[in-house]
Amino acid sequence: MKRMLILLCALPMLGCERAAPELQVEWLNPPGTDTSTRPYSTAVRVDNMLYLSGALGTVPGTSALAEGGIQAETRQTLENISASLKMFGSSMENVVKCTVFLADIAEWAAMNEVYMTYFPNKPARSAVGNSGLGLDARVEIECMAAIR
């Protein structure tokens, strides 16, 4: 293994250098977003992959969380994700990985009841319990999706 690594490292010196393909990267935000006050983008597109920032269950156009507990927040979070995916050229069917952050891991089963209705393709997923989330949310979800 060491020899192979050394040989591969020596290739540019031998004139065997290949140009690495240039990645197409685009930082995306909904129209009208004031990016000067936000330290993140809503999404980043890298070639045919879309990486979404974590989404909360806020009612569109407000910073108010959907009322009704973990299931209502999960539903609104996934509706917000669906809208972002559509805006940036993808869909829930193209999601390949999600990370779910829960304020209380005891709400995992209740969150899953709603979550499963949005992902018939069952993307890869991680779920983590936290000691708190922004806006005192019960759930935050981030996703990665392919763009066709």
C-alpha positions as CSV (number, residue, x, y, z in Angstrom):
1,M,0.0,0.0,0.0
2,K,2.8,2.4,0.8
3,R,4.5,1.8,-2.5
4,M,1.3,2.6,-4.4
5,L,0.8,5.8,-2.5
6,I,4.4,6.9,-3.2
7,L,4.0,6.0,-6.9
8,L,0.7,7.9,-7.1
9,C,2.3,10.9,-5.5
10,A,5.2,10.7,-8.0
11,L,3.0,10.8,-11.0
12,P,2.9,14.6,-11.4
13,M,6.7,14.7,-11.4
14,L,6.7,12.2,-14.2
15,G,4.4,14.3,-16.4
16,C,1.4,12.0,-15.8
17,E,-0.7,14.7,-14.3
18,R,-4.4,14.8,-15.0
19,A,-6.5,17.9,-14.7
20,A,-9.0,17.4,-12.0
21,P,-12.5,18.2,-13.2
22,E,-13.7,21.5,-11.9
23,L,-16.7,21.3,-9.5
24,Q,-19.7,23.5,-10.2
25,V,-20.6,25.1,-6.8
26,E,-23.5,27.4,-6.3
27,W,-24.7,29.0,-3.0
28,L,-28.5,29.2,-3.0
29,N,-31.1,31.3,-1.1
30,P,-34.7,32.1,-1.8
31,P,-35.3,35.4,-3.7
32,G,-35.3,38.4,-1.3
33,T,-33.2,36.7,1.4
34,D,-31.0,39.1,3.2
35,T,-27.8,37.1,3.2
36,S,-25.8,39.8,5.0
37,T,-27.3,38.8,8.4
38,R,-27.1,35.0,7.9
39,P,-23.9,33.0,8.3
40,Y,-25.2,30.2,6.0
41,S,-26.9,29.5,2.7
42,T,-30.3,27.8,2.5
43,A,-28.7,25.3,0.1
44,V,-25.5,24.6,-1.8
45,R,-25.4,22.9,-5.1
46,V,-22.3,20.9,-6.0
47,D,-22.6,19.4,-9.5
48,N,-25.8,17.3,-9.3
49,M,-26.1,17.2,-5.5
50,L,-28.1,19.6,-3.4
51,Y,-27.1,20.1,0.3
52,L,-29.8,21.8,2.4
53,S,-29.2,23.5,5.6
54,G,-31.2,22.3,8.6
55,A,-34.9,23.3,8.4
56,L,-37.3,23.9,11.3
57,G,-41.0,23.6,11.4
58,T,-41.6,27.4,11.0
59,V,-44.8,28.6,9.3
60,P,-43.7,30.1,6.0
61,G,-43.1,33.8,6.1
62,T,-42.8,33.8,9.9
63,S,-40.4,32.7,12.7
64,A,-43.3,31.0,14.5
65,L,-43.2,27.2,14.9
66,A,-46.1,25.1,13.8
67,E,-48.4,24.5,16.8
68,G,-49.3,21.0,17.9
69,G,-46.1,19.4,19.1
70,I,-43.5,17.1,17.5
71,Q,-45.7,15.7,14.8
72,A,-47.0,19.1,13.6
73,E,-43.4,20.5,13.6
74,T,-42.1,17.5,11.7
75,R,-44.8,17.9,9.1
76,Q,-44.1,21.6,8.7
77,T,-40.4,21.0,8.6
78,L,-40.8,18.4,5.8
79,E,-43.1,20.8,3.9
80,N,-40.5,23.5,4.2
81,I,-37.8,21.0,2.9
82,S,-40.1,20.0,0.1
83,A,-40.6,23.6,-1.0
84,S,-36.8,24.3,-0.8
85,L,-36.0,21.2,-2.9
86,K,-38.6,22.2,-5.5
87,M,-37.2,25.8,-5.6
88,F,-33.7,24.6,-6.2
89,G,-34.4,21.9,-8.8
90,S,-35.0,18.6,-6.8
91,S,-37.7,16.8,-4.9
92,M,-38.4,14.6,-1.9
93,E,-38.1,11.5,-4.2
94,N,-34.5,12.5,-4.9
95,V,-33.4,12.8,-1.2
96,V,-30.6,10.4,-0.5
97,K,-29.7,11.3,3.1
98,C,-31.2,13.2,6.0
99,T,-30.0,14.0,9.5
100,V,-32.7,14.6,12.1
101,F,-32.0,16.5,15.3
102,L,-34.5,16.1,18.1
103,A,-34.8,18.3,21.2
104,D,-36.0,15.1,23.0
105,I,-35.0,11.7,21.8
106,A,-38.1,10.3,23.5
107,E,-40.1,11.9,20.6
108,W,-38.3,9.8,18.0
109,A,-41.2,7.4,17.4
110,A,-43.7,10.2,17.1
111,M,-41.5,12.1,14.7
112,N,-41.0,8.8,12.6
113,E,-44.7,8.4,12.2
114,V,-44.8,11.6,10.1
115,Y,-41.3,11.3,8.6
116,M,-42.1,7.9,7.0
117,T,-45.1,9.4,5.1
118,Y,-42.7,11.8,3.2
119,F,-40.0,9.4,2.2
120,P,-41.3,6.3,0.4
121,N,-37.8,5.7,-1.0
122,K,-36.4,5.6,2.5
123,P,-33.2,7.7,2.2
124,A,-30.2,7.0,4.5
125,R,-30.7,8.8,7.8
126,S,-29.2,9.6,11.2
127,A,-31.1,10.8,14.2
128,V,-29.6,12.6,17.1
129,G,-31.0,13.8,20.5
130,N,-29.8,17.3,21.5
131,S,-30.1,19.5,24.5
132,G,-31.8,22.2,22.5
133,L,-32.5,23.6,19.0
134,G,-33.0,27.1,17.5
135,L,-36.3,28.8,18.3
136,D,-36.9,26.1,20.9
137,A,-37.9,23.8,18.1
138,R,-38.6,20.1,18.8
139,V,-37.1,18.9,15.5
140,E,-34.6,20.1,12.8
141,I,-33.9,18.2,9.6
142,E,-31.2,18.6,7.0
143,C,-31.1,16.7,3.7
144,M,-29.0,15.9,0.7
145,A,-30.7,15.3,-2.6
146,A,-29.8,14.6,-6.2
147,I,-30.7,17.0,-9.0
148,R,-31.7,15.4,-12.2
